[in-house]
Amino acid sequence: MVHLFIVKKNNKIIRFYGKGHANFAKKGHDIVCAAISALTQHTVFGIVNYLKIDAEVHIKDGFLDLNLDKTNITERQREKADILLETLVLTLKNIETEYSKNFKLFEEEA
């Protein structure tokens, strides 16, 4: 099962991290893993490469962590990052509803 954690501070997402494998299908054919991976990496690339936010990012096999907590970002960058992050959460909640045996989303306050 994939576990993904959304961490908020003052109602803003400051971090998300996840680990595990969905085990929906064999490696290379697992649509749940592929969807979660694509969505989370898309969000990381948007924040780091498009918005040019110097976020702390760690990606390894089955693990991804994006941390904005100690990052110096402008108000405009924060607004744009919020759009990416909140859209990510909305989409992940939909995946969790459809594939609850393979994916669990947790939200916590920092």
ABEGO torsion letter per residue (X at the ends): XBBBBBBBBGGBBABBBBBEBAGABBBGABAAAAAAAAAAAAAAAAAAAAAGBBBBBBBBBGBBBBBAAABBBBAAAAAAAAAAAAAAAAAAAAAAAABAAABBBBBBBX
